[in-house]
């Protein structure tokens, strides 16, 4: 399903304010897949919501790029979720302000069986993320290969535990 023009315009407006500074060091960098973002903002899943709190408290840095953000915009617009257009804009604005943009994303050497999920591995590898938070079975199956490249692929609850265990002592 394509992104509706009003949401495209909203995303363009949000992106016009992006600055592509070097990524911060000293905190874990993380990519959060669309289903987990939906769990945070729409379903308020108790396994996922603590991730938002940890990000807001500065325990880790969320990363986004145009491809992953477009997917999130498309998914929250689906009629099955019943999210109003103003709420979609609010959710996208909150995610946009929480996550740091990454401009240069290249194909990762870590393959994913689902080509639609590859974008999350590509973003994580390109940005040097230490964490990919997902519930997607294809991404979880790539965990062993991703770990060899320094990327932990974890379910939301395990990611929360890991982030709490490293706190601010993460080596940058």
C-alpha positions in Angstrom: 0.0 0.0 0.0 1.5 3.4 -0.9 1.9 6.2 1.6 -0.9 8.7 1.3 0.1 12.2 0.0 -0.6 13.9 3.4 1.7 11.6 5.2 4.4 11.9 2.5 4.2 15.7 2.9 4.4 15.3 6.7 7.5 13.1 6.4 9.1 15.5 3.9 8.5 18.3 6.4 10.0 16.3 9.2 13.0 15.3 7.1 13.7 18.8 6.0 14.8 19.4 9.6 17.2 16.4 9.7 20.9 17.0 10.3 23.2 14.2 9.4 25.9 14.7 12.1 28.3 11.9 13.0 26.6 9.3 15.1 27.2 9.6 18.8 29.6 7.3 20.6 29.5 6.0 24.1 25.9 4.6 23.8 24.6 1.6 22.0 23.1 2.3 18.6 20.0 0.4 17.8 17.6 -0.2 14.9 14.0 -1.1 15.9 11.9 -2.9 13.4 8.4 -1.7 12.4 6.5 -4.3 14.4 8.2 -3.3 17.6 7.6 0.4 16.8 3.9 -0.5 16.3 4.0 -2.4 19.7 5.4 0.7 21.3 3.1 3.4 19.9 -0.1 1.6 19.1 -0.4 -1.6 21.1 1.5 -0.2 24.1 3.0 -3.7 24.6 4.6 -4.1 28.0 7.5 -5.9 26.4 8.2 -3.0 24.0 7.3 0.2 25.9 10.4 0.1 28.2 12.5 0.5 25.1 10.9 3.8 24.4 11.5 4.8 28.0 15.2 3.8 27.8 15.7 5.7 24.6 14.1 8.8 26.0 16.3 8.5 29.1 19.4 8.3 26.8 20.4 4.7 27.5 20.7 4.1 23.7 20.3 5.8 20.4 17.6 4.8 17.9 18.5 4.9 14.3 16.2 5.4 11.3 16.6 5.9 7.5 14.1 6.8 4.8 13.3 3.1 3.9 12.5 2.0 7.5 10.6 5.2 8.2 8.6 4.8 5.1 7.6 1.3 6.0 6.5 2.5 9.5 4.4 5.2 7.9 2.8 2.7 5.5 2.0 0.2 8.3 0.5 2.6 10.7 -1.8 3.9 7.9 -3.3 0.4 7.4 -7.1 0.4 8.1 -6.8 -2.6 10.4 -5.1 -0.5 13.0 -7.6 2.3 13.0 -5.1 5.0 13.7 -6.4 8.4 12.7 -4.4 10.7 10.4 -3.6 13.2 13.2 -2.4 10.3 15.4 -0.3 8.9 12.5 1.4 12.3 12.2 1.9 12.5 15.9 3.4 9.0 16.1 5.7 9.7 13.1 6.8 13.0 14.7 7.6 11.3 18.0 9.6 8.6 16.3 11.3 11.1 14.1 12.4 13.2 17.0 13.5 10.1 19.0 15.6 8.5 16.3 18.7 9.8 14.5 18.7 9.8 10.7 21.3 7.8 8.8 21.8 9.0 5.2 24.2 6.5 3.7 22.9 3.0 3.9 24.6 0.2 1.9 23.6 -3.4 1.3 24.7 -5.5 4.3 26.7 -8.7 3.9 24.3 -10.2 6.4 21.4 -11.8 4.3 17.8 -12.0 5.3 15.5 -14.4 3.7 12.7 -11.8 3.5 13.8 -9.0 1.1 11.4 -6.7 2.8 13.2 -7.1 6.1 16.7 -6.7 4.6 16.5 -2.9 5.1 16.8 -3.3 8.9 20.0 -5.3 8.6 21.4 -2.9 6.0 20.7 0.1 8.3 22.2 -1.6 11.4 25.3 -2.7 9.5 25.8 0.6 7.7 25.5 2.7 10.9 27.6 0.4 13.1 24.6 -0.4 15.3 25.2 -2.9 18.1 21.5 -3.9 18.4 18.6 -4.8 16.1 15.4 -5.1 18.1 12.8 -7.3 16.4 10.1 -9.9 16.7 10.4 -10.9 13.0 11.4 -14.5 12.5 13.5 -13.9 9.5 15.5 -11.2 11.2 15.8 -13.4 14.3 17.1 -16.3 12.1 19.9 -13.9 10.9 21.0 -13.3 14.5 24.0 -15.7 14.4 25.4 -14.1 11.2 24.7 -10.6 12.5 26.5 -11.3 15.8 29.7 -12.1 13.8 29.4 -8.5 12.6 28.8 -7.1 16.0 25.1 -6.8 15.8 22.9 -8.4 18.5 19.4 -9.3 17.1 17.1 -9.5 20.1 13.5 -9.6 21.0 12.1 -6.5 22.8 12.3 -8.0 26.3 15.8 -9.3 25.8 16.9 -6.0 24.3 15.5 -4.2 27.4 17.4 -6.5 29.7 20.7 -6.1 27.7 20.4 -2.3 27.6 19.7 -2.1 31.3 22.8 -4.4 31.9 25.2 -2.2 29.9 23.7 1.1 31.1 25.9 4.0 30.2 29.0 1.8 30.5 28.8 0.8 26.8 32.2 1.3 25.1 31.9 3.8 22.2 
